[in-house]
Amino acid sequence: MDTDDIAPPPRAGDAVALLSRQDLDPLSVAECDARIAALEAEIARTRARREKAVNHRASADAIFKR
């Protein structure tokens, strides 16, 4: 067996790595739809958090530029 074929174990708490390794074959269409909806909701939550961080940084930069 070639060791290049073995993926390194995911870091503890690395949810994205764990998600990408899950076997999707046993999922039904409804389960796939539910998974997609959950992932889209998480993407929206992450984008909102990112936007909040960007706005916070811009506000801080504006204060110190005076």
Contact map, one row per residue, 1 for C-alpha under 8 A:
111010000000000000000000000000000000000000000000000000000000000000
111111000000000000000000000000000000000000000000000000000000000000
111111000000000000000000000000000000000000000000000000000000000000
011111100000000000000000000000000000000000000000000000000000000000
111111100000000000000000000000000000000000000000000000000000000000
011111110000000000000000000000000000000000000000000000000000000000
000111111000000000000000000000000000000000000000000000000000000000
000001111100000000000000000000000000000000000000000000000000000000
000000111110000000000000000000000000000000000000000000000000000000
000000011111010011000000000000000000000000000000000000000000000000
000000001111110000000000000000000000000000000000000000000000000000
000000000111110000000000000000000000000000000000000000000000000000
000000000011111000000000000000000000000000000000000000000000000000
000000000111111111000000000000000000000000000000000000000000000000
000000000000111111100000000000000000000000000000000000000000000000
000000000000011111110000000000000000000000000000000000000000000000
000000000100011111111000000000000000000000000000000000000000000000
000000000100011111111100000000000000000000000000000000000000000000
000000000000001111111100000000000000000000000000000000000000000000
000000000000000111111100000000000000000000000000000000000000000000
000000000000000011111110000000000000000000000000000000000000000000
000000000000000001111111000000000000000000000000000000000000000000
000000000000000000001111110000000000000000000000000000000000000000
000000000000000000000111111000000000000000000000000000000000000000
000000000000000000000011111000000000000000000000000000000000000000
000000000000000000000011111100000000000000000000000000000000000000
000000000000000000000001111111110000000000000000000000000000000000
000000000000000000000000011111110000000000000000000000000000000000
000000000000000000000000001111111000000000000000000000000000000000
000000000000000000000000001111111100000000000000000000000000000000
000000000000000000000000001111111110000000000000000000000000000000
000000000000000000000000001111111111000000000000000000000000000000
000000000000000000000000000011111111100000000000000000000000000000
000000000000000000000000000001111111110000000000000000000000000000
000000000000000000000000000000111111111000000000000000000000000000
000000000000000000000000000000011111111100000000000000000000000000
000000000000000000000000000000001111111110000000000000000000000000
000000000000000000000000000000000111111111000000000000000000000000
000000000000000000000000000000000011111111100000000000000000000000
000000000000000000000000000000000001111111110000000000000000000000
000000000000000000000000000000000000111111111000000000000000000000
000000000000000000000000000000000000011111111100000000000000000000
000000000000000000000000000000000000001111111110000000000000000000
000000000000000000000000000000000000000111111111000000000000000000
000000000000000000000000000000000000000011111111100000000000000000
000000000000000000000000000000000000000001111111110000000000000000
000000000000000000000000000000000000000000111111111000000000000000
000000000000000000000000000000000000000000011111111100000000000000
000000000000000000000000000000000000000000001111111110000000000000
000000000000000000000000000000000000000000000111111111000000000000
000000000000000000000000000000000000000000000011111111100000000000
000000000000000000000000000000000000000000000001111111110000000000
000000000000000000000000000000000000000000000000111111111000000000
000000000000000000000000000000000000000000000000011111111100000000
000000000000000000000000000000000000000000000000001111111110000000
000000000000000000000000000000000000000000000000000111111111000000
000000000000000000000000000000000000000000000000000011111111100000
000000000000000000000000000000000000000000000000000001111111110000
000000000000000000000000000000000000000000000000000000111111111000
000000000000000000000000000000000000000000000000000000011111111100
000000000000000000000000000000000000000000000000000000001111111110
000000000000000000000000000000000000000000000000000000000111111111
000000000000000000000000000000000000000000000000000000000011111111
000000000000000000000000000000000000000000000000000000000001111111
000000000000000000000000000000000000000000000000000000000000111111
000000000000000000000000000000000000000000000000000000000000011111
